[in-house]
Amino acid sequence: MTAPGTPPGAPRPPVVRVQGGTLQGQWGSEVAVFRGIPYARPPVGALRLAPPEPAPPWEGTRRADTFGESPPQSLALGMAAEPDGLAEGTGDWLTVNVWTPDPAAGAGLPVLVWIHGGVYMIGTSDGPAYDGTELARRGTVVVTFNHRVGAEGYGQFEGAVPNRALFDQVAALRWVGENIAAFGGEPGRVTVFGESAGAGAIAALLAMPRAAGLFRRAVTQSVPGPFYGTDLAADIGSAVAAELAVAPTLAEVAAATPAALRDAADTVLGGISRHEPRWGRAARARMPFAPVVDGDVLPCVPWEALRAGRSAGVELLCGHTRDETRLFTVLAGRLGRVTEEEAAATLAWFAPDDAGRAAYRAGPAAADPTALADLVLSDWLFRMPSLHLAEAHAEGAGTAYLYELTYEAPGLGGAPGACHGLDVPLVFGTLRSDIGTLLLGAEPPPAAAALSARMAGAWTAFAATGDPGWPPYGARDRLTHVFDATSHTAPYPEEASRLIWSRHEFTAMEPVPGAETGRAARRP
């Protein structure tokens, strides 16, 4: 007997029982898919800017065939369209999606839980690049989920719990631990993986006492370095509140609509350069939000936590691309057009110290202002934070595996190189998704498909066994797996950058001492 609405002869839709009730999913490409499952109550109304609360149970069988609503998305970055129905939506943003090759309790499959990126301001789990089908076909249960971003998730306001986005992620991982066995997953073999802001969130989870025990392994793809101290986060939150013409308090900010709060944060981003004297690199990098080191939810930056061995029992796979920020340069129309003055300013802002600036000037990239600016910003923003995370974990008696992606994307005329985000379609096998087509072309070359198979194989092997297929990283040999058309393992390839940054410590960023404060709220 098939479910109502099922065509004659079609396979019966998959049905599972979780703590909240019964779910009916769909079959697709040999895997069962369940979409839009609530893991927490909608964080609106009385729950606005509050920690997530468990979702209520439901009666009967809930159809899990559509993605949940997207949380408010920044419109200022040019990478997200306004979510349909944000003003009319229910605020049911906190949902999970599951792909499984065997939706049977007791199957004992490894679990991969994806945390999306997006500059901490955009991102949803329904993007085609995050389709879990191909990874699930490799024998894993794949989970993606939505969490609050931007001011909803990271804005610092008086009386509001900080790092609400991280609380959402903890709630989603708890849901996985309590329910994933019903989909064929093994709760004791959960691996979190994420890229960019998602990798930064995972780094934060590794340092959070509230996240302890929720995952066994972690994969961080291009960890961003910025983490904010409470004074800087409060400054930025005050600027957002000022655009709403309210005080920067929980009660007054929560009274604004989600769209209004999103727009206020976008306005701050649009004028963020005027805050450079006070906010420093956070403003220069155009990043109004990041995880907040508040001393409680997030006690310290991840590098300090891992160095102290606080997550030594979690196996870590960590890496970056070779040309992290070049895609941003290409999309901004600046490739080959960066001036010597602009490169010098980038060097002054983001190199670790005077010795580092001199070393960059002595290197081969110094002959090309665009290459120099991209190299310095790539090192500060993604490459060195990723390397230092692996080094800190190894120093803290943890097992860390390091990789670098050097395959040059053939899309956009080959201009992006081995750029930020290229690893996402390669790992997921979504080569014809939006970002896959942008970076790999309408017809991905066979080399890209072969590389995708190798990366997906490494990620799923790591989730299953803790071994991606190459030796762990250590301070003596610095072994790193290099993913390219022909992959190999060798000592860390970016030795010049490693030496420049070897004495630098990534710490919580605070306002520039002595600079004028920007906390005053603007009222009508």
N, C-alpha and C positions, 0 to 999 in steps of 0.2 A: 504494500500500500504506500503510495506517495503522498507528500504533503499537498494541501490545497493549492491550486495554481501551477503545479508541476506538470509539464507536458507529458503525455503518455510515452513510456519507454525511457524517460530521463532518469538518471540516478536520483535516489532519494536525497534531499538536502541534508547535510550533516547537522546533527543536533547534539549539544552537550549540556550538561548541568553544572552550573557554577554556584557560588554562594548566594548570588542575588536571585537566581532563578534559572529557567531553561532558555537556551539560545538556539536559534536556527540560522545557520550560515548558508554558504553557497559553495558549489564545487567549481574549480577553475584550474585548468592545466595541471591536473593530477594532485592538486592540494585543496584542502578545505580552507575557506576564508570566512572570517567573522569580523565584521566592521562595526564601529560605533558603539562599543560596549562601555557603559559608564563605570569608571573606577572611583568617582567622587561626585558629590552633589555639585550642581552648577554654582560657581563662586560669584554669585550676584546677590543683590538684595542685602539681607543681613549678613551674608557670607562674603561680601565684597572686600577684597584686600585682606582676607583672612586665610589661615591655613585650610587645606582641603578637609572636608568631612566625608566619611564613607558614603557611597551611593546607597539609596534605599533599595530594597528588593522589589521585584515586580511580580504580578500575577500572570499565570499562563505562560505561553511561549513568546519570547521577544524576538522579532526578526532583526538579525544583525547583518544586514546587507547593504547599508549605506554608511559612509563616514560621518562622524559627528561634526558639529559646528566648529569652525576655526575660531581660535581666540583672536582678539583684536590685533591686526597686523599694521605695522608701520607702512605708510604710503610714501614716505620721504626718500626711501632708498632706491626706488625705481625697480625693485625686484619682486613686488607683491601687488596684486590688484586688491581693491577693497572687497572684503568678504561680502558675498551676497547676504542680505538680510541681517546685517549686524544690528541695526536699530530695532528690527522686529524679532530677533532671535531670542531664544530662551536662556542663553548663557551656558548651554550644556556643552562646554568646551572640553571637559576633562574625560576623554574617552580613549579606549585602547582598541587595537585591531590585531588579529591573530591569523597567521598562515601556518597550517600544519599538514604534513603529509600523512598523518595517522591520528585522526581525532578520537583516540580511544584511551581511556584512563589506563595507566600502567605501561604505556609504550616506552617510557623512560628516555625520550629523546633530549639531546642538548637544546638549550634555549638561547636565542639571540634577541636582546632587547635593544632597539634602536632609539637613540636620543638625537633629534634633528638639530641642525645648526641654524644660523640666520642672524648673526651679529647681536644675539640676545634680544632682537626686536621683531623678527619675523620668523615664520616657519610653522608648518602644520604637518601632520602625519599622512595626509592624503595625497602628497605629491607623487606623480608617477615614477620619479626616480627612486622612491622608497618602497616600491612594490616588493613584497617579500617572497614572491613566487619562486624565483630561481634559487634563492638560498634555502627555502623550505624543501625544494626538490632534491637538495643535497642531504636531506635527513635531519634537518633542524626545525624546531618550532620558532617562528619569527614573530616578534611583537613590536609594533610601533605605537606611539601614543602622542596626544596633544598635551601641552602644558602652557601655562600663562607666560607670555613674553612681554618685553617692553616694560612700561610703567606698571602694568598689572602684575607682572611677575617679579620685577627687580627694583621698582621704584622704592626709595627709602623715605617713609613718611612717619612723623611722630605718632606713636601709638599702634602702628601697623607692624606685624611680624615681618622681619627682613627675609629676603630670599624665598619668596612664596613659590617661585618657579622650582626651586630645589625641593621644597616641601611637596609640590605636585609630583615631582619625579620619584621621591621616596614613596608617596602613596601609590603610584603606578607600580613600582617594584614590589610593594607589599601585596598588591592585588595579584601580580604575577606569582609570587610565592604561594599565595593561598589558593590560586585557581588554575595554574598552568597545567597541573597533572590531568585535568579534565580534557585538555587538548592534546594529550600525549607527551607533554614535556616533563622533564625531571626537575623539580624545584631546587635540588641541590647542585644543578649544573646550569646556572643562569650566568650568561655573559652579557654585560652591557657594552654597546659599541656606539660611537658617535663621532661626528666630524665638526670641526670649527667650534662654534659656540656649544654644540653638543659634546664635543671632546672636553671643552672647558668645564661644562657641567659635570661630566664624569670625573674629571680631576677633583672638582669640589666634593663630589660624593665620596671619593676616596679619603677625604679629610674630615668627613662629617660623622660624628658618633651616631646620629640617627639613621645613617645608611649602613652601619656595620651589620654584616651577615646577610644582606639582601642580594648579593651577587658574589659569585666565586671568581669570576674573571672579568677583565675590562680591556677594551680596545679603544684607544684614543687616537684619532686621526686629525693631525694639525691642531694641537692644543694652543689656544690663544693665551698670551701672557698676562693681559690686564685682569687684575682682581682689585676691587676698590675697598678702601677703608671707610669707616662709618662717616667721617667728616666730609669726604669727597662725595659719597653717595647721598648724604643729606643735603649738601650744596646743590647737587643736580636735582634731587627731589623738590627742593624749594623753588628752583627755577621752573620746573614743570608746574607746580602749584601756582606760581605767579602768573603763568599763562592762562590758568583757569580763574585768576583773580580771587583765589582763596588762600587761606593759611595752609601750610604743609602738614596737615594733621589727617589722621585716619578719617575722622568724621567728615571733614570738609571735602577732602579729595574723593572719598567714596560716594559722595552725593552727586558727583559728576557722572554723566553717562560714560560707558566704555569708549564710545566713539570720541567723545570730547576729551577724555584723558589721553587716548591715542594721539589725537590731533595736537594736544598741548605738548606732548613729548616730541612730536615731529617738528613743531615750531622751535623748540629748544635745539633740536638737531640742526635745523636750517640756519640758526644763528650761532652755532656753537663756537665758531672761530673767535668771537668776541670774549669768550670765557678762557681763552688760552692762558692769559697771565695768571689766572686762579687755578684752573683745572689741569694745566700742563698737558702732558702727553695724552690724557683721556680726550681732551678737546681737539688736539692736533690730529689724533687718529679718528676723530668723529665717532666716538663710542660713548654714548651717554649712559649705557647700562652694562653691568658685569656683575658676577657674584660678589657679595659684600662680606668681607671678613669682619664679622660683628662680635667675635669672641665667644659666641654661644652656638648658634646654628652652624656657623662655619668658624671654628676656633682659630684657624691660621690658614695661610696659603698652602696649596697642595704640596709644593716642593718641600716645605718645612715638615709637613705631616709625614710624607713618605720617607724623608731622610731619618725621621725619628722611629720609623718602623711601624707606624700606626695601621698600615694596611699590608703588612708583610705577607699575610696569608692569601692575598689576592694576586693572582698571576696577571701581568700587564703586558699587552702588546701595544706599542707606541710608535708613532712615526709621523712623517711629514712629506710633502712634495718638494721637489728641488726648486721650483720657480713659483713659490707660494703667491706672491702678490702681482705677478705679471698680468694675470687675467684682469685685475682691477685697472691696471694701466691701459690695457687694450680696450676695455669697455668704455673707459673715460676718454678715449681718443688721444692718449698721451704717449703712446709707444713711439720712441725716437724723437719726442718733442720736449722732453724734460730738459730744462736749462741747467747750466752749471750752478747757477745761484740756487735753483730749487733743489738740486742734489746736495749742495752744501748745507742747506737748511734741514733736509732730511737727516743728514749725517749729524748735524748739531743736535737735533731733537732726540734721535733714537739710538745712536751708538752708545755703548756703555760708559765710555770715558775717553779722555784725550788720547791715551795709548791706542784704544780701539779705533778712534778716528784716523790716527796716523797709519794703522795697519790696513784699514780699508783703502786709504789713499795710496798705499804701496802695492795694492793688489791689482789684478788684471781688470777688474770691473771699473776702476777709476778712469779709464780711458773713455767710457761711455756714461754720460750723466744718467740716462734712463736705467742702465744696468746697475749702476752704483746705488741709485735710490731704491730700486726694487730689491737689491740684495740686502741693504741695511734694514729696510722695513720688513722684509721676509724673515730675517734673523730675529728681530725684536718681537714681531707679532706672533710667529708660529714656529719657526724652525728651532730656535734655541729653547723656548719653553718646552717643546716636545722632547728635545734631547735631554734637557735638565730633569724632566720628569722621569725618564728612564734611568738616568744616573742616580737620582735621589732614591728611587725604588731599589736599585741594586745596592746602594750604600746602606739602606735600611733593612737589608737582609731579605728583600723581596726578589722574585724572579721577573725580569723584564726582557722583552724581546723588542728590538729596534728595527725599523725599516725606513727606506726612503723610496719614493716613487719618482723615477727619472724619465719615464716614457713621455714623449712629447706629443701633445694632443694635435691631431691633424686638422681639426676644425679651425675656422676663422683664418684659413691660410697658414696654419701652423704657428701663428703669432703667440698664443698663450704659453707655449712650451709645456713643461710638466707643472701645471698650475694648480692652485687651490681649487678644491672641489672635484678634480678629475677622478679621484679615488672613489667617489660616491657611486657613479654608474658602473665603474669597474667592479667594485665589491658586490653590489646588488645584482649585477648582470642586466641592468636596465639601460642598455646601450642606445636604445631608440627613444628614451625619455627626452624631456625637454633639455635638460643639461647634457645628456648623452649626445643628442643630435648637435647641440651647440659646439661641443668640444671634440666630438669624434666624427661629425659629418652625418649626412643622411644615410650613408652606407658605411658603417664602421669597418675598417680594414680587418683582415683576418688576424693581424698581429694584436689588435685591440681585443678581439674576441678570445684569443688564446691567453692574453694577459689577464683578462677578466676571469677566466676559468681558474687561473693559478691563484689570483688574489682571493676569490670566493672559496677556493679549496683551502687556502691557508687560514682564513677566518673561521670556517666551519670546523676545520681540524682543531684549531685552538679552542673553540667552544666545546668540542667533544672531549679533548684530551689534555689541553693546556700546552700543547706543542704545535706551533705553526709550521714547523718544518726546517728550522735553522737554529743554531745555538743561541743561548741567552746572551744578552749584552753584559759585558764586564769592563771594569776600569782598565784592565791590562790590555786586552785585545780589541775592545770596542767593536765587536762583530755586529754588522748591520746587513740586513737583506735588502738588496737593491732590486726593485721591480722595474723591468724594462722589457723591450721586445725579447731580449735574452736576459733572464734574471740571474743573479749570482749573490754570494755572500762575501763581504770584504770588510776591512776596518772602516769605521765611519767615514764617508766620502767627503764631508764638508769640514775638513780638519782646520783650515784657516779660520773659518767662522767659530769653530769650537774653541780654538785658542783665544780668539778675541774676547769671547764671552765666558771664559773659564772661571774668572773670579767674580763674575756678576751674580747677584742673587735677585730672583724675582720676588718682590715683596708687594704688600698691599699699597696701592697708590693713594696718596692723600693730596689735599690742596697745597699749592706752592706756598711755603712759609712767607708771611708778610704781604701776600697779595690780598687785594680787597675782596671781602666776602661778598657773595651774591645771594645770601639767604633771605633777604627781605621779601615778603610776599606782596604782590601787587593787588590792590583792591579797587573796586569801581569808585 
